[in-house]
Amino acid sequence: SAVISQKPSRDICQRGTSLTIQCQVDSQVTMMFWYRQQPGQSLTLIATANQGSEATYESGFVIDKFPISRPNLTFSTLTVSNMSPEDSSIYLCSGQRQGLNEQFFGPGTRLTVL
Amino acid sequence: SQQGEEDPQALSIQEGENATMNCSYKTSINNLQWYRQNSGRGLVHLILIRSNEREKHSGRLRVTLDTSKKSSSLLITASRAADTASYFCATAIIQGAQKLVFGQGTRLTINP
């Protein structure tokens, strides 16, 4: 299985601030994704992180709120901007290898916004 | 919008019993996958079944897929306390990139 790490693992933030989450994957991963999991809910795809270009966002998610970078094949960041308590969630990154359908998930970042 | 609907939302059984979880979806799929999540941590991939397959086994797991009914089931046999977790189905649609749409999940509790 792919090795995927995320940091921070958790954070408590004040309303109006921003938090950047980092995700590192092993070199066999080609596609990377960011998900949000609100308390007690399922996962919702935020965007596909594209290497060297703008991320592809899903309906309901915008770049101004969730800017994503992927400067190289194995690293991506998700920023949660201008946070409000409604942004309190677990944020997960995942990776997918070329030719395979399953995704490997990082351990997640548990964000609490006060 | 979420494509997968799972039932039950919560299931509590005794250790050693079998657990069955169901998933329904709305559109044509390329494959359907099941994942496990322990205590709000990252998800672990369990098993994948392709749209042209009807049943698949992996250890104590058995997955079925009925594309005519747009439904799947996950059976865990001889359950163990360590199987306590949330289980999610996820569908990969045919068109577009390999994106997964997750169901609402089933919270499984195995009582010792």
Chai-1 contact restraints between the chains, C-beta under 6 A:
chainA,res_idxA,chainB,res_idxB,connection_type,confidence,min_distance_angstrom,max_distance_angstrom,comment,restraint_id
A,S42,B,F102,contact,1.0,0.0,6.0,A-B,restraint_1
A,S42,B,Q104,contact,1.0,0.0,6.0,A-B,restraint_2
A,S42,B,G105,contact,1.0,0.0,6.0,A-B,restraint_3
A,L43,B,F102,contact,1.0,0.0,6.0,A-B,restraint_4
A,L45,B,K99,contact,1.0,0.0,6.0,A-B,restraint_5
A,I90,B,G40,contact,1.0,0.0,6.0,A-B,restraint_6
A,N101,B,N31,contact,1.0,0.0,6.0,A-B,restraint_7
A,N101,B,L48,contact,1.0,0.0,6.0,A-B,restraint_8
A,E102,B,H45,contact,1.0,0.0,6.0,A-B,restraint_9
A,E102,B,L48,contact,1.0,0.0,6.0,A-B,restraint_10
A,F105,B,G42,contact,1.0,0.0,6.0,A-B,restraint_11
A,F105,B,L43,contact,1.0,0.0,6.0,A-B,restraint_12
A,G106,B,G42,contact,1.0,0.0,6.0,A-B,restraint_13
A,P107,B,R41,contact,1.0,0.0,6.0,A-B,restraint_14
A,P107,B,G42,contact,1.0,0.0,6.0,A-B,restraint_15
A,G108,B,G42,contact,1.0,0.0,6.0,A-B,restraint_16
